[in-house]
Amino acid sequence: TEPQMTPWQLSECGARTARQCRQDFERENYNWEKHLMLSEYLLSPQNFSHVMMLDADAAFIQQGHDTLATIVGLMERAKKDLFLT
């Protein structure tokens, strides 16, 4: 599905075609959709303790390392709730 265009985005289109305008705002709109999804997980009644979003081209390649456990440990020791790379 395509993200909907907001009224302010439509007003910014100017002389561009609807296709070009959608394409110009596509990345921004998809990023907002990801943020909304994270928020919904964190506010869910299922009380998730952690939520992770990983780019499709990312990979954990060291099978001998528990990378996520290491990150969680670092965050807990630093009393941080958000980890960004």
C-alpha positions as CSV (number, residue, x, y, z in Angstrom):
1,T,0.0,0.0,0.0
2,E,1.0,3.6,-0.5
3,P,1.3,6.0,2.4
4,Q,-1.4,8.7,2.1
5,M,-0.3,12.2,1.2
6,T,-1.0,14.8,3.8
7,P,-2.7,18.1,2.9
8,W,0.5,20.0,3.5
9,Q,2.4,17.6,1.2
10,L,-0.2,18.0,-1.5
11,S,0.1,21.7,-1.3
12,E,3.9,21.4,-1.7
13,C,3.6,19.5,-5.0
14,G,3.2,22.6,-7.1
15,A,3.7,21.8,-10.8
16,R,4.9,18.2,-10.1
17,T,2.7,15.3,-11.2
18,A,0.9,13.3,-8.5
19,R,3.3,10.4,-9.2
20,Q,6.4,12.5,-8.8
21,C,5.0,14.2,-5.7
22,R,4.2,10.8,-4.1
23,Q,7.7,9.5,-4.9
24,D,9.3,12.6,-3.4
25,F,7.5,12.1,-0.1
26,E,7.5,8.3,-0.1
27,R,10.6,7.8,2.1
28,E,9.4,10.3,4.7
29,N,6.0,8.8,4.9
30,Y,7.3,5.2,5.2
31,N,9.6,6.3,8.0
32,W,6.7,7.9,9.9
33,E,4.8,4.6,9.5
34,K,7.6,2.8,11.1
35,H,7.6,5.2,14.0
36,L,3.9,4.8,14.4
37,M,4.3,1.0,14.5
38,L,7.0,1.2,17.2
39,S,4.7,3.4,19.3
40,E,1.8,1.0,18.9
41,Y,4.0,-1.9,20.1
42,L,5.3,0.1,23.1
43,L,1.8,1.2,24.1
44,S,0.3,-2.3,23.5
45,P,-1.5,-4.0,26.4
46,Q,0.8,-6.9,25.8
47,N,3.5,-4.9,27.6
48,F,6.5,-5.7,25.4
49,S,9.7,-5.1,27.3
50,H,11.7,-4.4,24.1
51,V,10.9,-3.5,20.5
52,M,13.5,-3.6,17.7
53,M,13.4,-2.3,14.2
54,L,16.1,-3.5,11.9
55,D,16.8,-2.4,8.3
56,A,16.3,-5.1,5.7
57,D,19.9,-4.9,4.7
58,A,21.3,-5.3,8.2
59,A,22.6,-8.6,9.5
60,F,24.1,-10.2,12.6
61,I,27.0,-12.2,11.2
62,Q,28.9,-13.2,14.3
63,Q,27.2,-16.4,15.4
64,G,29.3,-16.7,18.5
65,H,28.1,-13.3,19.8
66,D,24.7,-12.6,21.4
67,T,24.6,-9.1,20.0
68,L,21.2,-8.2,21.3
69,A,22.0,-9.4,24.9
70,T,25.2,-7.3,24.7
71,I,23.2,-4.2,23.7
72,V,20.6,-4.8,26.4
73,G,23.3,-5.1,29.0
74,L,24.9,-1.9,27.8
75,M,21.6,-0.1,27.9
76,E,20.7,-1.3,31.4
77,R,24.0,-0.3,32.8
78,A,23.8,3.1,31.3
79,K,20.1,3.4,32.4
80,K,19.0,4.1,28.8
81,D,15.8,3.2,27.1
82,L,16.6,4.0,23.5
83,F,19.4,2.6,21.4
84,L,20.0,4.1,17.9
85,T,22.8,3.4,15.4
